[in-house]
Amino acid sequence: MSQIDKNFTAASQKGAVNYNAVVTLVATPSGKFPAQAGKIIEALLTAKDYSLTVGELVGTDGSTDSALLKAGLVTVQTPMDIWSHYRARLVDEGLVTIS
């Protein structure tokens, strides 16, 4: 017979956001670079130690109090949509680390 484990926690859902993950700028792009991705770089350039949490970068509800909006991001998409779209590219190109 199964027992109830009071310490059970569900695994993270695919696509779940860790707003406490720290994004750190380690390099700036050279050559042509998408403007929206560039706003992520600009937001990190103005941050202390070139680091922001994901929550600080995109806003804790994905649309307000966002360093991206403060950096001048203008789009109909939410800051979270922009971050989700460019996150892998920024990491793959060695521009940011996420910890």
KAFEN-V155111 format. One record per helix or strand of 2 or more residues. SS is the DSSP state (H for helix, E for strand). FROM is the first residue (numbers start at 0). TO is the last residue. If there is no record, write none. Layout:
ss/from/to
SS/FROM/TO
SS/FROM/TO
//
This chain:
ss/from/to
E/21/24
H/34/44
H/47/49
E/50/52
H/53/57
H/66/69
H/78/91
E/95/97
//
